[in-house]
Amino acid sequence: MLKAIKIRIYPNQEQKIYINKLLGSCRFVYNNCLAYKIERYNENKSTIGFALLGKYLIELKKKEEYSWLKESHSKVLQQSLINLEYAYKSFFKNSQGFPKFKSKKDNKQSCRFPVDAIGEIHGNRINIIKQIKNIHFKCGVTDEKYLNKNQGLIKSATLIQTKSGKYYFSILIDKTNAKQLPKTGNIIGIDLGIKDFIVDSDGNKFENLKLIRNNKKKLIKLQRQLNKKQMIGSGEYKLNKYGKEIEINKSSNNREKARIKLAKLNEKLNNIKENYLHQITNQLLNENQIIVIENLNVNGMLKNHKLAKSIQELSINRFKNILTYKANWYGREIIKIDRFYPSSKLCNNCGYKNNNLTLKERKWKCPECGEIHDRDYNAAINIKKEGQRILSIKENKIGLSSPEFTLEDCPPMDDKAVMPLKSYDRLIQEKNELL
């Protein structure tokens, strides 16, 4: 079982300069090789493999204009080619998006280090490569002890620079000896909503933090301050789509400070939300053995313009991903029910289906049994019942034994003369003759 341990590193000024050069080199190699693959495909309708890309990278290093690539670690640059090949395979096999060119203005810059490019860890100091060694890092106490004891289990690592200028090192390590949680017989159904983020079948509610809406004024203020800051000319020119020369602008010092302020606030809100999602998933997995959840089509829900902002703020897909991989770690089971199951419209008492229920109605009364339902709590109970039904079907299929055959159903070998075997063509011919 692989797990990523994310640590924050604090490089000095010289190390920061080298890291920025390394990130830029990896971005350049990825973009240049992607353009080369596209160009060769348009010319010859042939796809270039990893071996030819490696030769192309060597040719780039030999050119005088790209001699600065020799300053970067060669194995780290090779990882950019591996990432490009993986992106191509994901596009063709998993129907994911076509690989995109990386930009310096992306939310984060990253490069990957193989195992043999990672040095030793001593206490809260880590050696990565010769140019980046003896760097102070911070993480949880348990993670720090685990990294020091199990350095031989490290598979790879990724160096990340966030938009706010912070540096992180995500270490992928093999945690085969992870302790599983004690088994419980509890099964719970959860309903994801907007008013309350989660309502479970036991009546517990997890509130929606509404981080973006509660900090909307701060975000607008910082965005306006950023827009008011001026750009300065760099003295460099490029051709636009009309063939005219335009000056390339660069951020002024004040604009860069305003950009970092906005990036720090966005990063802070994202960290709060991420921590909240981990707290919820830990509580659900600690208390329950089986968790039943709806298989929601989040991309389709985002097309509803009235609810798009609220749904995007919840990070439903991120919650489902965290819940799934932690369930695999701790030996829990996740059951996903069909997205078209009418959990909110069914009465959990008598099974009546209220087809006239609208999104505005938070409570409704069953006309059959007279039960008054809270919309989300009722949905959570129905989700749990549907999960129990699916679970019972699985158990029955596993527990089914093959039926006993009698001599009449399965004749012995000696009866072949009495019941001759017939080919499929002969059976079809007899059927046609009867018709």
Stockholm file with secondary structure:
# STOCKHOLM 1.0

chainA/1-435         MLKAIKIRIYPNQEQKIYINKLLGSCRFVYNNCLAYKIERYNENKSTIGFALLGKYLIELKKKEEYSWLKESHSKVLQQSLINLEYAYKSFFKNSQGFPKFKSKKDNKQSCRFPVDAIGEIHGNRINIIKQIKNIHFKCGVTDEKYLNKNQGLIKSATLIQTKSGKYYFSILIDKTNAKQLPKTGNIIGIDLGIKDFIVDSDGNKFENLKLIRNNKKKLIKLQRQLNKKQMIGSGEYKLNKYGKEIEINKSSNNREKARIKLAKLNEKLNNIKENYLHQITNQLLNENQIIVIENLNVNGMLKNHKLAKSIQELSINRFKNILTYKANWYGREIIKIDRFYPSSKLCNNCGYKNNNLTLKERKWKCPECGEIHDRDYNAAINIKKEGQRILSIKENKIGLSSPEFTLEDCPPMDDKAVMPLKSYDRLIQEKNELL
#=GR chainA/1-435 SS CEEEEEEEEECCHHHHHHHHHHHHHHHHHHHHHHHHHHHHHHHHSCCCCHHHHHHHHHHHHHSGGGGGGGGSCHHHHHHHHHHHHHHHHHHHHSCCCCCCCCCTTSSEEEEEEEGGGCCCEETTEECCBTTBCSEEEECCHHHHHHHHHCGGGEEEEEEEEETTSCEEEEEEEECTTCCCCCCCCCEEEEEECSSEEEEETTSCEEECCCHHHHTHHHHHHHHHHHHHSCEEEEEEEEECTTSCEEEEEEECHHHHHHHHHHHHHHHHHHHHHHHHHHHHHHHHHHHCSEEEEECCCHHHHTTCTTTHHHHHHHTHHHHHHHHHHHHHHHTCEEEEECTTCCTTTBCTTTCCBCTTCCTTCSEEECTTTCCEEEHHHHHHHHHHHHHHHHHHHHHHHHHCCCCCCCTTTSCCGGGGTTSCCCCHHHHHHHHHHHC
#=GC SS_cons         CEEEEEEEEECCHHHHHHHHHHHHHHHHHHHHHHHHHHHHHHHHSCCCCHHHHHHHHHHHHHSGGGGGGGGSCHHHHHHHHHHHHHHHHHHHHSCCCCCCCCCTTSSEEEEEEEGGGCCCEETTEECCBTTBCSEEEECCHHHHHHHHHCGGGEEEEEEEEETTSCEEEEEEEECTTCCCCCCCCCEEEEEECSSEEEEETTSCEEECCCHHHHTHHHHHHHHHHHHHSCEEEEEEEEECTTSCEEEEEEECHHHHHHHHHHHHHHHHHHHHHHHHHHHHHHHHHHHCSEEEEECCCHHHHTTCTTTHHHHHHHTHHHHHHHHHHHHHHHTCEEEEECTTCCTTTBCTTTCCBCTTCCTTCSEEECTTTCCEEEHHHHHHHHHHHHHHHHHHHHHHHHHCCCCCCCTTTSCCGGGGTTSCCCCHHHHHHHHHHHC
//
